[in-house]
């Protein structure tokens, strides 16, 4: 069983399926808050919905609109279940706070390299760790 330890950004505990992006995510113009879908044309996850999944990604890119767009996902019921990101930036941290989902960052290993889309995770941001409970079926 693989466990990564990190820094709590937003406390809480969730369990669910991982959605991994190897690229940073743009909030303003990069996601559709009404559907929880990544709409940035050249993004590796273009057309993929993050609603109800634990979003694992390197961090946020773009302007301060990131937090506003992710707050909209909370208000519209399309938010990710939780967030795990590699690098803390004000955009990513504020986005996690306004989305109000459990979030971790600054992990002891690169979550984007260790976790795969479809893995079943337990994100325990109360105690600062994410655990891979089951690997995706190949």
N, C-alpha and C positions, 0 to 999 in steps of 0.2 A: 504494500500500500504506500502510495506516494503522498507526502505531506509537505506543503510549502508554507513557510512562515513569513509574515509580513506586517506591515503597519496598517492599523485600522484607520480608514478614512470616515466610514459611516458604520456604526455597529449594527449587528443583527445576524441572524442565522437563516440560511436558505439552503435548499438542496434541489439540484436540477441539472439539466443538460447544458454543456458548455458550447458556446459559439466563439470560435477563435478567429481573430483577425491578425494577420502579420503586419498590417499597415495601420497607421494612425487613422482616426475617424474624425471627419469634419462634421460639426453640428450644423452650422448654418449652410444650407444647401447640400449637405452630405447625407442627411437622413430625412425621412418623411415622418413627422411625429404622429400624424393621423393613423398610420399603419405600422409604425415601428420598423420600417424597412430602410436599408441603406440604399440611397439613390445616387450617390456619387458615381458618375459614369465609369471612371477608370479604376474604381476600387475593386479589390479581389472579391468582396462580398456584395457587389452590386445586385440588387434585387432580393437579397436575403433578409428575412425578418428576424429581429432580435427579441421580440416580445416573449416574455416568459422564460428566457434563457439566461444563463450566466455569461455575460459578455466579457471575454478575455482579450485584451488588446494592448498595444504598446502605450497608447496615450491619446490625447486630444490634439487636433490641429485646427488652425483657423483662428477666428476672432472670438470676441467675448460672447457671441451669439450661441456658442456651444451650450452654455448652461440654460439659456432660455428655451432652446429647442428640446433639450433633454427634460426640462421641467414640464414641457408640454406633453411629453410621452407619459409622464406620471398622471397628469390631469386627464389625459385621454384614455388611460388604461392600456397603453401600448409599451410601457417601459420594460427594460430588461429586468430579470429577477434579481440580479446582483451584478457587480462589476469587479473585475480584477485587472489592474493595469500596471504596467512596468514602471513608468516614470510619473511621479507626482508633478503636475503643473497646476497652476491656479484654475485653468479651464476644466481639467479633468476632476479635480477635487470639488470645485463648486458644482459641476455637473452632477457628481455623485450625491452631494448634499441635497441639492434641490430635487433630485429624482427620488431621494429617500429610500434607496435600496442599499443593502449591505455592500460595502466596498473595501477592498484591500489594495495596497500598493507596496512598493519597495520590498519585494519578496526576496528570499534568500537564494532563489534560482529564477531564471527567466520563465515566467508562466506561459508565454507564447511558444516557447520551445518545448516545454514539458507537457502541457495540456493540449489535447486535440479536440476539434469539433466532434461532438457526440459523446465525449466522455461524461460520465455521471459524477457530479461534484457535490461536496458539502462545503459550503462557504461559511465559516464561522468567524465573522468579523468581530464578535464579542471577545474572542480569545486570540485573534490574529493569525488564523491559518485557513488554508484551503486544502481539502483532501480529495484525492481522486478515488472514488469508491468503486468505479467500474470503467473499464476502457471500452470505447466504441467498438462495435463489431466491424471487422475489416471487410 
